[in-house]
Structures are given as structure tokens and as C-alpha cells.
Amino acid sequence: MKNPIGNLNKIFDSRIRMGVMSVLMMNEEVNFNDLKQLLELTDGNLASHLTNLEENGFIKVHKGFVGRKTNTTYSITRAGEKAFTEHIQALENMIRHVK
């Protein structure tokens, strides 16, 4: 018997991290406030999940300025794209076998 959850990535168990990765897969770069509004999260909640994804090498953080205001943007890394794609494929395989 094959393990149906063997290729799932535990880091993407969180719906918030799934949401962040989904947004970043569709956009080259997204700033903190846009992510916060899109996913309807508080600053602290989003920040902790972004830190987790960054520490695992799945996203890159770019800090800069727009005028005098700080602007933090996020983008997906190659490793993040690969890991997330594999996770989605594992979910699709699992769903296919349940039907």
C-alpha cells in the first residue's frame, strides 16, 4: 500500500502559508500590506508565517523605500516554487485516488 500523504510538505499544512505561496506563485512580487489585505490577516499573524517561509528558503524578502516609507516585498524562490508545486501535485494525486 502506498502512503497517500508521503509527498505532502508539512510547512504548507497552514492555510495561511498555502495562501501566501499561492499569491506569490501568481505574482512576481507582493508587498506586505497587499498580502495582509488579500489574506485578511493581522500584521503579527502574517509576519510569523512569512518568517517561517523565509527560514525554509521558500520566499525572498526585499526591503526598500517608497519615498520615505519602508516597503517590504516578497517573492518566491526557485526552491519554494519547486516545493510548492510538488505539494500541490501530491494533493491532486491524493484527491484523484479518493474519488
Summary of the structure (lengths in Angstrom):
residues: 99
radius of gyration: 15.1
end to end distance: 17.1
largest distance: 58.9
contacts: 260
relative contact order: 0.21
helix: 59%
strand: 18%
